[in-house]
Amino acid sequence: MNRWIVSLALLCATSVWSAPEWVRGEVTKIAPEKAQVTLKHEAIKSMGMEGMTMPYKVRDAAQLKGFKPGDAVRFTVQMQGDQMVIEALEHAK
C-alpha cells in the first residue's frame, strides 16, 4: 500500500513540476477584444492534438501586444476547466 501511495505522489509531482511543452505556430488572426488569438500550429503532443488552425484564449489580452498575423511564434497551453488557454506566447527565434 505504501509503495502505491509513494508512486502516486511521484506521478503527481512529476506532472506538476514538469516543464511546459513549447509548441511552434503562426499567428493567423488576433482579437484582443476577446483576449483571443488564432494560431496555425504543429501537433501538441502532451494533449494528443494534431497540427491545426484554431482560436485560443489567452490568459491576459496584454499578451497579444506586439503580435500580428504572419508572425512565427511559440507558445504553451493548458486546460482551464473545459477550455484551452495560452499561458505563454512569444516570437519564435
Number of C-alpha atoms within 10 A of each C-alpha: 6 7 8 9 10 11 12 12 11 12 11 12 11 11 10 10 8 9 9 15 15 15 18 21 23 20 21 17 17 20 13 16 7 12 16 21 23 18 25 19 20 16 15 17 11 11 11 8 10 11 15 12 15 12 17 18 19 21 16 15 16 10 18 18 9 9 17 14 13 13 16 19 20 21 19 17 23 15 11 10 7 6 11 14 19 20 16 16 18 16 15 13 6
